[in-house]
Amino acid sequence: MKARHQAAAKAREYEPSIPIEQPAENNSYEKEG
């Protein structure tokens, strides 16, 4: 169970396309672009 949780967390970290996880990063990218 822990391994599954860790895998999900890693997938979320590697997937910046999720605005709910890291909205600040998305905003930064939009501002820079």
C-alpha positions as CSV (number, residue, x, y, z in Angstrom):
1,M,0.0,0.0,0.0
2,K,2.8,2.4,0.9
3,A,4.6,1.7,-2.4
4,R,1.4,2.5,-4.3
5,H,1.1,5.8,-2.4
6,Q,4.7,6.7,-3.2
7,A,4.3,5.9,-6.8
8,A,1.2,8.1,-7.1
9,A,3.0,11.0,-5.3
10,K,6.0,10.6,-7.7
11,A,3.7,10.5,-10.7
12,R,2.0,13.7,-9.5
13,E,5.4,15.4,-9.0
14,Y,6.5,14.4,-12.5
15,E,3.2,15.5,-14.0
16,P,3.2,19.4,-13.9
17,S,0.1,19.3,-16.1
18,I,-2.0,19.1,-12.9
19,P,-2.9,22.7,-12.0
20,I,-4.5,21.5,-8.7
21,E,-1.1,20.2,-7.5
22,Q,1.1,23.1,-8.5
23,P,-0.9,26.1,-9.6
24,A,2.0,28.5,-8.7
25,E,4.3,26.7,-11.2
26,N,1.7,26.9,-14.0
27,N,1.3,30.6,-13.3
28,S,5.0,31.2,-13.4
29,Y,5.3,29.4,-16.8
30,E,2.4,31.4,-18.2
31,K,4.0,34.7,-17.0
32,E,7.4,33.8,-18.4
33,G,5.9,32.6,-21.7
